[in-house]
């Protein structure tokens, strides 16, 4: 069998439309492209530098790999999901990779992408405080947990939903509890 025959049938036209109309997809895409419009001196070279930064490429690869793993008969066979579960799974995947890992973890704490980090510190003042300042230190500790725990668990939960794993409820409970402590 070829690789393509191992994949579950692709999304229907309605499911593609559902993805493109999802407000959280728009939010994540907007967060990623906003620094390009905020920088008045953005050149083609800077745009290429922005999108080819290892953090951006790694997170894009993580999204693609997670999506492929969810569709391949690896770690369980993919199950057919209703609209609500598809939207929930997509929220966990994007929340894990884009919000927790990329924005709060890599950009917020480590300032890995200079154009993204400058804009992110303006929008979210918590990341404007340097490490060593009390507020900055507390935020950085929570963000490191987002990078190392919450993000990966959200991706795991995405796979659990897509594959129908029995551990889904426990993962979802853990994820929801950790979401709460991140907002306090």
C-alpha positions in Angstrom: 0.0 0.0 0.0 1.1 3.5 -0.7 1.4 6.2 1.9 -1.8 7.9 0.6 -3.9 4.8 1.0 -2.9 4.6 4.7 -4.5 8.0 5.3 -8.1 8.2 6.3 -10.2 9.9 3.6 -9.5 13.6 3.4 -11.7 16.3 4.7 -14.9 16.9 2.8 -15.5 20.3 1.2 -17.7 21.2 4.2 -14.9 20.3 6.7 -12.4 22.5 4.8 -14.9 25.3 4.9 -15.4 24.6 8.6 -11.6 25.0 9.1 -11.4 28.3 7.2 -14.4 29.7 9.0 -13.3 28.7 12.5 -12.7 31.9 14.6 -9.8 30.3 16.5 -8.0 29.5 13.2 -8.5 33.2 12.3 -7.2 34.3 15.7 -4.0 32.1 15.4 -3.4 33.2 11.8 -3.9 36.8 12.8 -1.5 36.5 15.7 1.2 35.1 13.4 0.8 37.6 10.6 0.2 40.7 12.7 3.9 41.5 13.4 4.4 41.8 9.6 1.9 44.6 9.4 3.0 46.3 12.6 6.6 46.7 11.5 6.7 49.7 9.1 10.2 48.7 7.9 9.2 45.2 6.9 11.0 44.1 3.8 10.8 40.9 1.8 14.1 39.7 3.4 12.7 40.4 6.9 9.5 38.5 6.0 11.5 35.5 4.9 13.6 35.7 8.0 10.4 35.9 10.1 8.7 32.8 8.6 11.9 30.8 8.2 12.9 31.3 11.8 13.5 27.8 13.4 10.7 28.4 16.0 8.2 29.1 13.2 9.3 26.2 11.1 9.3 23.8 14.1 5.8 24.8 15.1 4.6 24.5 11.5 6.2 21.0 11.3 4.5 20.1 14.7 1.1 21.0 13.3 1.6 19.0 10.1 3.1 16.0 11.9 0.2 16.0 14.5 -2.3 16.3 11.7 -0.7 13.4 9.8 -0.4 11.2 13.0 -4.1 11.8 13.6 -5.0 10.6 10.1 -2.6 7.6 10.0 -3.4 4.2 11.6 -0.6 4.7 14.1 -1.4 4.7 17.8 -4.9 3.6 16.9 -7.2 4.0 14.0 -8.7 7.5 13.4 -12.4 7.7 14.2 -15.2 9.7 12.5 -15.9 12.8 14.5 -18.9 15.1 14.6 -18.6 18.9 14.2 -18.2 19.6 17.9 -15.4 17.1 18.4 -13.6 18.2 15.2 -13.7 21.8 16.5 -12.6 20.8 19.9 -9.7 18.8 18.6 -8.6 21.6 16.4 -8.8 24.0 19.3 -6.5 21.8 21.4 -4.0 21.4 18.6 -3.8 25.1 17.8 -3.9 26.1 21.4 -1.0 23.6 22.2 1.3 24.5 19.3 0.5 28.1 18.5 -0.5 29.6 21.9 1.4 27.6 24.5 4.5 26.5 22.6 5.1 29.2 20.1 3.6 32.4 21.5 3.8 32.0 25.3 6.7 29.7 25.5 9.2 30.4 22.7 8.3 34.0 21.8 7.1 35.2 25.2 9.8 33.7 27.4 12.8 33.2 25.1 12.0 36.0 22.6 13.2 33.7 19.8 11.7 35.6 16.9 12.6 39.3 17.3 9.8 40.7 15.2 7.2 38.5 16.9 8.7 39.1 20.4 8.5 42.9 20.1 4.9 42.9 19.0 3.9 40.2 21.6 5.4 42.2 24.4 3.4 45.2 23.3 0.1 43.2 23.2 0.7 41.2 26.3 2.5 43.3 28.9 3.3 40.3 31.0 6.1 39.5 28.6 7.5 43.1 28.7 8.9 42.4 32.2 12.4 41.1 32.2 13.3 37.8 33.9 14.3 38.7 37.5 11.5 41.1 38.2 9.0 39.4 40.5 6.1 39.7 38.0 8.3 38.7 35.1 9.6 35.7 37.0 6.2 34.4 37.9 5.0 34.8 34.3 8.1 33.1 33.0 7.6 30.1 35.2 4.0 29.7 34.1 5.1 30.1 30.4 7.8 27.5 30.8 5.1 25.1 32.0 3.1 26.1 28.9 6.0 25.3 26.7 7.0 22.0 28.3 3.8 20.6 29.7 0.6 22.3 28.6 1.5 22.5 24.9 2.5 18.9 24.5 -0.5 17.7 26.5 -2.8 19.7 24.3 -1.3 18.0 21.2 -1.6 14.6 22.9 -5.3 15.4 23.7 -5.8 16.3 20.0 -4.6 12.9 19.1 -6.7 11.3 21.8 -9.8 12.9 20.4 -9.0 12.1 16.8 -8.2 8.4 17.7 -10.9 7.9 20.3 -8.5 6.9 23.1 -9.9 5.9 26.4 -7.5 8.3 28.1 -9.2 11.3 26.5 -11.3 12.2 29.5 -8.4 12.1 31.9 -6.2 14.1 29.5 -9.0 16.6 29.1 -9.5 17.0 32.8 -5.8 17.5 33.3 -5.6 20.0 30.5 -8.6 22.0 31.7 -7.2 22.2 35.2 -3.8 23.5 33.9 -5.7 26.0 31.7 -7.3 27.4 34.9 -4.0 27.9 36.8 -2.6 29.6 33.7 -5.3 32.3 33.9 -5.0 33.0 37.7 
